[in-house]
Amino acid sequence: MARTVVILGASYTGIVIAHYLLKYTAAKIKNLKVVLVSPNTHLYWNFASVRAIVPNQLGDDKLFLPLAPAFAKYPSNQYELVRGVAEKVDPDANVVEVRENGGSARTIHYDELVVATGASFKNDLPFKNLSSTEETKTALHSWAQRIEAAKSIVVAGAGATGVEVAGELGQEYAVTGKKQITLVCDQDLPLGPRLRRDVRETVKKELERLKVKVVTNARVASTTTPVSSSSKSASPTATTKLPTLTLTPTKASASPAPPATLEADLLIPTYGITPNTAFLPASMLDERGYARQTARLRAPGHDNVFVVGDVGNLEEPQAVHSDAQAVHAAGLLEAHLQLPPLGGSDWEGAHSSSTAAKRGGGEEVKEKEYKPMDKIMFAVTLGRNRGTGQFGSWKLWSLLVWFAKGRYLGTNHAAEVVRGERTLSRTSW
């Protein structure tokens, strides 16, 4: 009888774990089968999306890498790629209900479940996967067309995504006077207070060097689109009025005070990330909607349910955290698979909520707890040629960020990740 591991999500974390199980664990565990569930046919290299929304910068072949060829090297009876989304998980019955892309419903039984569904941006922004590969491509192309048509653009939200988008737009358009680019930041500097102040000051300075206007201590509260006149009644010399963005100050005594309104052809909101957890029972979620995680990367109370990456609440959503969790979870899964399946005849006494459990023969299988990162590892690009960041307490040089990240935004090793030859941080896997 097959020992089935169902992995929900086929982005960086899910793919890494799936390849590890098929490449290494399948040789140790008899009849192991890996079922990878995702609505996407391709891995979306969304790290480069901040550059890809700028017209003519990156082609789809650099951003979307097919999954099926990457898994074709494994025996067909050891894996299955299911195109669909999880609609419900019953952790007591060990089943997940999936709605396949074609519309049909399917119930899949699992022995172990990996929840690696990540998070999404609000407003259907293509900085993360949308509901399918084709929808993500369509949204990406649509935003590129809107950016090309706009003369003035406001980027709302000065987190990492907002900063990088503003930098790309600044280098392509603002510094040459082609378009007006504005970044709206809800604090006195971009990024968050956990970072060194001089790192945040560098971001503002470099964006302004690219002729990006940085509005601080404000949020975009609403957008008013003017009613357009009909072609018959409009004067030939009339000037088209731009949409108006109403700003709300976030600091009463801010100096300089932010403007009350801005006018712009296009608003790009880069805030509002939500975890993809609608299919999980409420008991498995925290108050923000993220999946609860233990130090053993489990859902509390469910020893055969692993929670990995941005979907979980153990660490802030960040690629370096997701990658570290995926690497650790792969080892935990392999150790767990050496135990009898939950509910099996040999299950009683084998499983434990501690860091050690026992195989059927009585020997211990030890699990090492995951330790969240205790130092900052962060880098942002500021256009195609510069960047900044922080490693621990050290500020990163611009040249280093450009060399490690800014040149290609990781597209130079995306194919290796999808093939299971490396992870985001490990050059071999």
Secondary structure as GFF3:
##gff-version 3
##sequence-region A 1 429
A	DSSP	beta_strand	3	8	.	.	.	ID=ss1
A	DSSP	alpha_helix	12	23	.	.	.	ID=ss2
A	DSSP	three_ten_helix	25	27	.	.	.	ID=ss3
A	DSSP	beta_strand	32	38	.	.	.	ID=ss4
A	DSSP	beta_strand	42	44	.	.	.	ID=ss5
A	DSSP	three_ten_helix	46	48	.	.	.	ID=ss6
A	DSSP	alpha_helix	49	52	.	.	.	ID=ss7
A	DSSP	alpha_helix	60	63	.	.	.	ID=ss8
A	DSSP	beta_strand	64	66	.	.	.	ID=ss9
A	DSSP	alpha_helix	68	71	.	.	.	ID=ss10
A	DSSP	three_ten_helix	76	78	.	.	.	ID=ss11
A	DSSP	beta_strand	79	90	.	.	.	ID=ss12
A	DSSP	beta_strand	95	100	.	.	.	ID=ss13
A	DSSP	beta_strand	105	109	.	.	.	ID=ss14
A	DSSP	beta_strand	112	115	.	.	.	ID=ss15
A	DSSP	beta_strand	119	121	.	.	.	ID=ss16
A	DSSP	three_ten_helix	122	124	.	.	.	ID=ss17
A	DSSP	alpha_helix	133	149	.	.	.	ID=ss18
A	DSSP	beta_strand	152	156	.	.	.	ID=ss19
A	DSSP	alpha_helix	160	169	.	.	.	ID=ss20
A	DSSP	pi_helix	170	174	.	.	.	ID=ss21
A	DSSP	beta_strand	180	184	.	.	.	ID=ss22
A	DSSP	alpha_helix	197	209	.	.	.	ID=ss23
A	DSSP	beta_strand	213	215	.	.	.	ID=ss24
A	DSSP	beta_strand	218	224	.	.	.	ID=ss25
A	DSSP	beta_strand	244	249	.	.	.	ID=ss26
A	DSSP	beta_strand	261	263	.	.	.	ID=ss27
A	DSSP	beta_strand	266	269	.	.	.	ID=ss28
A	DSSP	beta_strand	273	275	.	.	.	ID=ss29
A	DSSP	three_ten_helix	282	284	.	.	.	ID=ss30
A	DSSP	beta_strand	298	299	.	.	.	ID=ss31
A	DSSP	beta_strand	302	307	.	.	.	ID=ss32
A	DSSP	three_ten_helix	309	311	.	.	.	ID=ss33
A	DSSP	alpha_helix	319	337	.	.	.	ID=ss34
A	DSSP	beta_strand	356	358	.	.	.	ID=ss35
A	DSSP	beta_strand	364	366	.	.	.	ID=ss36
A	DSSP	beta_strand	377	381	.	.	.	ID=ss37
A	DSSP	beta_strand	387	391	.	.	.	ID=ss38
A	DSSP	beta_strand	394	396	.	.	.	ID=ss39
A	DSSP	alpha_helix	398	401	.	.	.	ID=ss40
A	DSSP	pi_helix	402	406	.	.	.	ID=ss41
A	DSSP	alpha_helix	414	418	.	.	.	ID=ss42
###
